[in-house]
């Protein structure tokens, strides 16, 4: 069995905007445009809302999200 780590990349588009995300095993670090999510959003409610799908899925502290 391989010990290679899984790295998932996804892209989403709407009109002329493009969003890219990379999911990889880690300690739950989330960055957006090279900055920690807390600095990027600024408001606690927005940070909580962005993290909620990970909390519901039960993977909040097991994967990293990168831009």
C-alpha positions as CSV (number, residue, x, y, z in Angstrom):
1,X,0.0,0.0,0.0
2,X,1.3,3.5,-0.9
3,X,2.0,6.0,1.8
4,X,1.6,9.0,-0.6
5,X,-0.5,11.8,0.7
6,X,-3.7,12.7,-1.1
7,X,-4.0,16.2,-2.5
8,X,-7.3,17.3,-3.9
9,X,-7.7,20.4,-6.2
10,X,-11.0,21.9,-7.3
11,X,-12.1,24.9,-9.3
12,X,-15.4,26.8,-9.3
13,X,-16.5,29.4,-11.7
14,X,-19.3,32.0,-11.8
15,X,-19.6,34.5,-14.6
16,X,-16.0,35.8,-15.0
17,X,-14.7,34.8,-11.6
18,X,-12.7,31.7,-10.8
19,X,-12.1,30.1,-7.4
20,X,-9.5,27.5,-6.8
21,X,-8.9,25.4,-3.7
22,X,-6.5,22.8,-2.6
23,X,-7.3,20.3,0.2
24,X,-4.5,18.2,1.7
25,X,-3.9,16.4,5.0
26,X,-2.8,18.6,7.8
27,X,-3.6,20.3,11.1
28,X,-6.6,22.4,9.9
29,X,-4.8,25.5,8.6
30,X,-7.0,27.6,6.3
31,X,-5.4,30.3,4.1
32,X,-7.0,32.6,1.6
33,X,-4.8,34.6,-0.9
34,X,-1.8,33.8,1.2
35,X,-3.2,35.1,4.5
36,X,-4.7,33.2,7.5
37,X,-8.5,33.1,7.2
38,X,-8.9,35.2,10.4
39,X,-6.9,38.1,8.8
40,X,-8.7,37.7,5.4
41,X,-12.3,37.9,6.6
42,X,-11.8,40.0,9.7
43,X,-15.2,39.3,11.2
44,X,-15.6,36.3,13.5
45,X,-19.0,35.4,12.1
46,X,-17.6,35.2,8.5
47,X,-14.8,32.9,9.7
48,X,-17.3,30.7,11.5
49,X,-19.5,30.5,8.5
50,X,-16.5,29.6,6.2
51,X,-15.4,26.8,8.6
52,X,-18.9,25.3,9.2
53,X,-18.9,22.8,6.3
54,X,-15.7,21.3,7.6
55,X,-17.1,21.1,11.1
56,X,-20.2,19.3,9.9
57,X,-18.2,16.9,7.9
58,X,-16.0,16.2,10.9
59,X,-12.7,17.1,9.2
60,X,-12.0,20.5,10.6
61,X,-8.7,19.6,12.2
62,X,-7.5,17.0,9.7
63,X,-7.2,18.9,6.5
64,X,-5.6,22.1,5.3
65,X,-7.3,24.5,2.8
66,X,-5.0,26.5,0.5
67,X,-5.7,29.0,-2.3
